[in-house]
Amino acid sequence: MCTNFKHPAALHGTVCVGRTMEFPDVIPWQLAVLSAQHDGQCSVVTGGKAWKAAYGVIGMSAFGNAQWFADAMNTQGLSAHLLYMPNHATYYDPKADGSDLGILDLIAFVLGTCATTGQATAALATVNIVNTTPKEIPVPLPLHLIVHDNHSCIVAEFHPDGMKVTDNPTQVATNAPYLDWHLTNVANYLSLSPENPASVSIGGELFSASGQGQGMRGLPADENSPSRFIRVQANVRFARQPKDQTSAEMDTVRVLHGFDLVPGVVVEQTPNGPMPLLTMWSTVCNLTAGRYIYNTIDDPQWYAIELSQTDFATSRSVALQTSGAFTALTV
């Protein structure tokens, strides 16, 4: 489970992308920086895709491998996000022609070499995502890729007949099924409104809404992927326009917290038995100001990283910053 969206731009142009990561607590996460001169190489098969990065990348990586991103942005204001797609992700046999790439290498390749969604679409056409799982990964990883720039969003899905890259007009994403199904489903919720319905006279008596919010009656509240797609799409559709950068970032955080999972509410069957899905971390990619902002399950504080102040000369993984608790206050 994951939820991803682009918040409406601020008055002066700030664009923020939000994302939650819901997963069993089985993957060790770190912050990673990938050098702007990174020599990329497929990590799962020999003779696979190789590339030379042109842009620095920062984001959430796994297993201490700075190239294995699940969520990241680059110095050009492009963000990329891997989201879960159970039963809707088919990876392929190696071609041994220099195009083979592991799914966890994909963000490093796209963000290291691309500055726009258009360039990302062209780059994706040069790779073959192979059906090989690294030994470090304890659970299957059926995934799809979401890429945002300031103006647009694309989705790369791995269908049985090959990868399909689609423009995403809603600029939101969750999980299975495929995007075309979600877009069709949007039409079932066109009556949603931030305003209450008008009063109605029945038999000479006037009936009015008993309180605010009735315009959102019918908005799905469960944690299923189609329901979250509609819920986050409504949040984005009706969100106020932020007045400045701070408002844009804070409003994105407010939307994200609406998708935090209470531990124990959703349980997934894994090879190690049933495990609760947890909101392990959430991120805000400020694409215009070059800020990568994150929050973790163990810490209510949000941490902001300025890409302009980050050293992209070397690649590295570092532990997530955490205060470990609430911030003390004396009054």
N, C-alpha and C positions, 0 to 999 in steps of 0.2 A: 504494500500500500504506500502510495506517495501522492502528493498533490502539488501542482506547479501552475503558476499563473504570472501574467504581466499586469501590474497595477496601472490604472490610467496615469498618464504623464502629468507632472506638476505644471503649474502655470508657466514657469520659466523653462520647462523642458526635461526635468529629471525623470528618468525611466528606471523603475525598479522591478525586478523579477523575484518572486518568492517561491520557496519550495520546502516541503516537509519530507522527512525520511522516516517512514514507519517500517520496522523490520524487527525480527527476533534479535535479541542481544547476543549475536554469535560472531560478529565481525568487529575486529579492532580498528577503530577509526583514528585517523590523524589528519592534521593540516598538512598539505603538501605544496611546495613551490617547484615548478618545473622551469628550468632555465630557458631563456629566450634563444639560446644556442643549442638546445637539447637535440641530441642525435637519437631519434626515436627508432624503435625496433619492435616488431611483433614479439610478445613474450610467451606465446603458447605453442608455436610451431617454428621449426627452423626454415630459413629462407623466406619468411613472410614479409609483410609490408615494412619498409624503412622510409624514414622521412627526416628532414632537417627543419627544426622549428624556426619560425620567424618572430614569434611573440611569446612573452612570458605568460605562465598560467598559474593560478592559485585556486585551491579548493579542497574538498574533502576526499581523502584517499584511504585505501584499505591495506592492511597487512604490511605497513611500513614501506610500501612500494609507491614512490612518488609519481609513477606513471599510471597507477590504477585509480583513476578518479571515478567517483559516482556523481559528483556535482562540482562545477568549477566555472570560472570566468577568466578571460584573458585581458591583456593590456590594451586591446582594441575595443573593448566594450561588447564582446560576444560571450554569451553564457551557454552552457550545455549541461544537461541533466539526464541521468539514466533512471528510469522509472520501471517498476516491476510490471510484468505482463504475463502472468501465469496462463499456460495453455495457448498463448498467442505470440510466441517467439520461437521461430524455427531458424537455428543456425545451420551452417552448410559444410559440406565436405571441403577439405583444403584443395585449392587449385594448383598450388606450387608454382605460381606464375608471378610472385612478388606482390600479390594483392591480399593475401591472407592476413587477418588481424583478429585478435581476441576482443571480446566485447568490452573488457575492462581497459583495453588500450585505446578505445575509440575516442573518448573525450580528449585525451592527450594529443592524438593525431589531429582531430578537427580544430581544437582551440590553438594548437601550436602552429597551424598553417593557414588559418582562415580568419578574416576580419568581419565578414557579413554572412547572413544566412544563404545568400546566393552562392558565395564561394564555398560554404559548407555543403550545399547540395551537390556542387561539382566534385568536391573532394570525396563525398560519400560514394559517388559512382565509381571510384577507383579501388574500393575495398570489398573483400569477401569475408564476412564474419564467420569464423570457423567454429564448429561444434566441438570445442575442446575446453574442458574446465580445469584450471590450475589446481594442483593438489592442496593448496592452502584453503580453497573455498569449501566450507562444510555443507552448503546447501545449494540446490540448483539456482541459477541466476537467469531466468527468462526476463529479458529487459527490452525496452525501446528507448530511443534517444529523442530528447526535445532540445531544440536550439533556438535561442532568442538573440536578435539584435535590437537596436532602438525602435525599429519600425515593424518588424515581422517576426514570425515564428514558423519553424518547420518541424515535422515529426518524421523520424525514420523508424519504420516498423519492419519486422523480419517475418514475412509471410512464407508459406510453404513453397511458393513459386518464385521467391526472391525478395530482396529488400525493396520497399516502396517508400519514397520520400514525398511527403505531402505538405502543402501550405496549410497552416492552421489558422483560420480566420478568427476563431475565438481567443486564441493565444492563451488557452488554459489546457491542462492535461491531467489525467489521473492514470488509470491502469486499464486492464482489459474491459471490454473487447477493443477492436481496432477503432481508430479515430472516426472513420466514416459512420460507424454505428452511433457514436456519441453525438456527432453533428446532426444526424437524423433525429435523435432523441431530444435535442434542444427544442424542436418544434412542439413538443408535448407540454412545454412550460412557458408559453408566450404570455399567459395571463398574469404572471408574477408582476408585482408592482410595489414600489416603496410606499404608495399611498393607500389608505383604506378605501374599500368600495363605497360607492354612494349609498345613502339610505334608501330603503325600499318600502313602499306603502302596500300593505296586504290587509284586505278587509277593512280599510279605513284606519288601520293602526300603522304607525311608522316604525320600522325596524332599522336600527343602526348598529354599526360595529361596537362591540363592548369595550374595545381598547385598541391601541395602536398596534400595527403589525399584521392586520388581517389581509393586507394585500399580498403577503408572502404565504398565505395559506396554500398548502400543497407542495411547498418546498421540501424535498426529501431530507430527512434528518439522520438516516442510518449511515453506516460507514462503508457501504458498498461503493465500488468504483463509479458506476453510473450516477449514483446519488451524489457523490462528492463532486463529480464533474458539473452537475447542474447547480449544486450549492455554491461552488467557487465561481462559476460563470455568473451567477446572480450577484454575488459579492462584487465582482469586477465590473459588471454592467452598471450597477447602481451606485458604485462608490463615488464619493465627491471628488472633485479635482483638487489635489493637494496644492497648497499655495507656494511651497518651497521644498528644498531638498529634505529638510528634517521631517516635514509633514509627509512627504512621499515615502520615506523610509519607515516612519512610525505607522502610517496607515497600512503599509505592507505587512508589518509585524502584527498588527491587529487582525488582519485577515488570517495570517498563519496560525495564530493562537486559537482561532475558531476550529482548527482541524487537529489540534493536539488530542492524542488518544489517552484516555484514562487506562492505566495498566490493568489488564484483565478483561477489558470489554470485548476485545477481539483476540481470538486464539487461533494460531496456525498449526497444522500438523506438519512436523518436520521429521527428517530421518532420526532425530534425537528425541522424538515424542512431541506432544503438544507444547507449544511455547507461546506466551503472550506477545502480540505485536506492540511495540513501543515506539513513540516518537523520539527516535534516538537523537536527532538534531534537526534544526531548521536553518535555512539560509535566506539572506537577501542579497541579490546582486544588483548594486547600483551601477547600471551600465554607462551612465553619462559621467558620473563623478569618479568612477573607478574605485569603488569601495565594496569589499566582500565582508558581509556581516553574518554572524552565526550565533546560535544558541543551542545548548545541549540538554539532554534529559536530566543531568545531574546539577544544573546550574540555571537559575532564572535570569541571570545577567546575559545581555547581548554584547558581543565583542565585534569591533569594527577594524578592518585592516585596510589601510590606504595602499593601493597598488603603486602609487607614485613614490611611496617611501619604502617599497619592498625591493630587496636585492634579487634581481632575476639573473645574476651571473652564474649561479650554481643551482643545482636541483637538490631538494632535501625534504624529508618528512619530519614534522615536529609534533609533540604532544599538544592536544587541545588545551587551550587556556581555560581554567575553571577556578572559581572562588570556592566551590564546593558547598556553598550554602547561601542563605539570604544575607544581604548586607546589613550589618548592625546599625542601629540608629538610636540615639539617646535624645529624648525630648523632655 
